[in-house]
Amino acid sequence: CLELLNGVWKGQANSEAFARYFRQATVYDELDRKVREKFHLDENEAYFTKFYCTKGKLLRKPAYLYITTSHLCLDPLGGSKLVLPFVDIGNIAKKKAPFDNALKIYMKDGQGHMITDF
């Protein structure tokens, strides 16, 4: 997950080529539409993949992390959706404690988001 995020977020991968890697045209066209509607994204936004995870440090809520061409979108089950544009992300770091599989997303405005349990 971290390698995928860094490849898209840092612009190291050509977005179109990266999208083709994850898609099978007819299946993903419908998924693109559903993800765009769910998170109110532009029509040009393409869905890459999603991961089951939890959000939060202490009170972890089950969630899905969606990766698109220019956003990280978090959909906590029973909570408010979160849309993080890659241009607003300052850093993404893997964290070891207190969870083995955790990412901390640091925004340029100073906010941070902990995503765990991939």
GIBEL-V546040 format. One line per field, one symbol per residue. phi: phi as a letter, one per 20 degrees, with the letter a starting at -180 (. if undefined). A space follows every 50 residues. Layout:
phi=???
//
This chain:
phi=.ffffffefemfdfgfffffgedchfffgffgfffgffdleffefdeeac cfbcdoeeefdgbcdddcfbbdcdcffncffcddfgfeeeaccededecf dccddeefenfccecclf
//
